[in-house]
Amino acid sequence: MATKDKEQKDQRESKKGKGGGDKKGESPKHAHAGAGTPAPTPRLRTYYQNTVRERLSKQFALANKHQIPGLEKIVLNVGLGEAIKQPKLLDKVVEELGVITGQRPVRKKAKKSIANFGLREGQEIGAAVTLRGARMWEFLDRFISTAVPRIRDFRGLSTRSFDGRGNYSLGVKEQMIFPEINYDMIDQIHGMDITFVTTTDRDDQAYALLRELGMPFRGDDKPIVVNA
């Protein structure tokens, strides 16, 4: 009897091994179709390399390819004064920034104490993300093609927000313009500052770069003045 029970047990284990599952009803685990393959090159980076660089080179008569302006990084920053009294709100902001960018945000701390605001040095009051490489290009693509058209009463981005050193900053009033954010899961509406850092120190070149990449600037603004 004991020998028969042992044979039945061996048969069950053999079937389990062939099926690939350890539990009853569990399907065998297989790697997805894209496992082991490199991530595809961001669409906007390919467009910049194949089209935008040549246009900028001709527009500004740049013989040296290293002089052609490019995008170095994108910085997203959220300042949350309410975090002084409600620290849990900052946890939600960090989570939302992570969903929007696909990268873990860095919590920002106060550099000094301000008694009138009840602020202590070292207290967390914001979060920021710095995007480079593929994630930077993917975010820019999503921002231009998906997020910007969702801005309420949008009439184009101002050309007057360049800092004189080739960098462009803009403010977003609501995080809901990003489709990755679920409206029903929002605890509080907040804005953020987004800075596009380029490799050039000239505003006119930075403007031309962002415009060629698809940034929807307003046409009625004053033209960019070449830096002295």
GILIN-V701497 format. One record per backbone hydrogen bond with DSSP energy under -0.5 kcal/mol. CO is the residue of the C=O (numbers start at 1). NH is the residue of the N-H. If there is no record, write none. Layout:
co & nh
CO & NH
CO & NH
//
This chain:
co & nh
1 & 5
2 & 6
3 & 7
4 & 8
5 & 9
6 & 10
7 & 11
8 & 12
9 & 13
10 & 14
11 & 15
12 & 16
13 & 17
14 & 18
15 & 19
16 & 20
16 & 21
20 & 29
23 & 26
32 & 35
34 & 37
42 & 46
43 & 47
44 & 48
45 & 49
46 & 50
47 & 51
47 & 52
48 & 53
51 & 55
52 & 56
53 & 57
54 & 58
55 & 59
56 & 60
57 & 62
61 & 63
63 & 65
64 & 67
65 & 68
70 & 72
70 & 199
73 & 197
74 & 131
75 & 195
76 & 129
77 & 193
78 & 80
78 & 127
79 & 81
80 & 83
81 & 84
82 & 85
82 & 86
86 & 89
86 & 90
87 & 90
87 & 91
88 & 92
89 & 93
90 & 94
91 & 95
92 & 96
93 & 97
94 & 98
95 & 99
96 & 100
97 & 101
98 & 102
106 & 128
108 & 125
108 & 126
110 & 122
114 & 117
114 & 119
115 & 118
119 & 114
120 & 123
123 & 110
125 & 80
126 & 108
127 & 78
128 & 106
129 & 76
129 & 131
131 & 74
132 & 135
132 & 136
133 & 137
134 & 138
135 & 139
136 & 140
137 & 141
138 & 142
139 & 143
140 & 144
141 & 145
142 & 146
142 & 147
143 & 148
147 & 150
148 & 151
151 & 154
157 & 218
161 & 169
166 & 198
167 & 163
168 & 196
170 & 194
172 & 192
174 & 177
175 & 178
177 & 179
178 & 181
181 & 183
182 & 185
183 & 186
190 & 175
192 & 172
193 & 77
194 & 170
195 & 75
195 & 197
196 & 168
196 & 198
197 & 72
197 & 73
202 & 206
203 & 207
204 & 208
205 & 209
206 & 210
207 & 211
208 & 212
209 & 213
210 & 215
211 & 214
215 & 217
216 & 157
//
